[in-house]
Amino acid sequence: MHDNALIGNTLLLENVPCAVLPADFVRIWRKWLSRPAEVPRPETVDTSPLFCQHDQLVFDPNAPNDWDSDVALIQMSEWLILQEL
């Protein structure tokens, strides 16, 4: 389901608790999950690209037009796993 968020199909995620992450991290994380022996595991989640110099979000989460290829949604269950690691 969360793969849909990377291709802009966020309607499938309505009423599902989600977290917002940089899309590059999500892509690298999923590559590592599918090929852990070949792809290095990402070290940390850097959310700084999601914020401006005033520590405000660089997009409006309620405005679909603000979502671009730099932002990805993941289910909260996946975020909790990432948080533990």
N, C-alpha and C positions, 0 to 999 in steps of 0.2 A: 504493500500500500504506500509506503513512504517513498518508493521510487517515483510515484506519480508526482510528488512535490518537486522533484528535480526536473520534470518536464512540464511543469506549470499546471498540472491537473490537481489543484488543491481542493476542488469540490468534493473529492472522495475522502478528504480529511475533515469534513465538517463534523462537529460534535465529537471529535477525537482529540484528547489532550496531546499537544505537540510542543516541541522545542524548536527554536530557530537557530541554525548554525550556518557558518560559511559553507557554501556548496562545495568548494574545493576540498575541504576537510572530509565531508561526507563521501565524496567520490573516492578519495584516497583510502578512507576507512573501509569502504565496501570492497575496493580492490584487494586490500590486505585480507579481509575476511574470506574472499574467494580464492586467494593464492598466497597464503601466509609464508610459504617457503620461498617465494619469488619476489614479493613486494615488501619493503620495510614497513614495520608497524609505525603509524603516526605517533609521535610522542605526546603532544598536548593539543587541546582544542583552543585555538586562538580566536576569540570572538571580537577582538578589537576592530576588525574591518566592518562590523555591524554598527559601530558608533562613530559619531563625528567628534570634533575636537572639544565639544561641550558635553560629552558623555550622553548624547541623545541618539536614539536610533536614526539611522540614515534612510529609513523607509517607514511607511505607515503600515503596520500589520493588518489594518482593516481596509486598506485600499489595494485591491488586486493589481492595479496598474503600477504600483510601486515595487512589486515583486519582480526580480530579475534573475538572471542566471548566477548571480553571486550569492544568493540566499537559498537555503533549503530547509524544509520542514522534516523533522523526524518525529516518530511517535514518542511519547513521554517514556514508555517502557524501554525504548532503545537509549534514550538520554540517561536514564537511571543506570543502565549498564555501563555506558561511557563514563559516567560520573564516578562509579566505583573503581574503574580501571585507572 
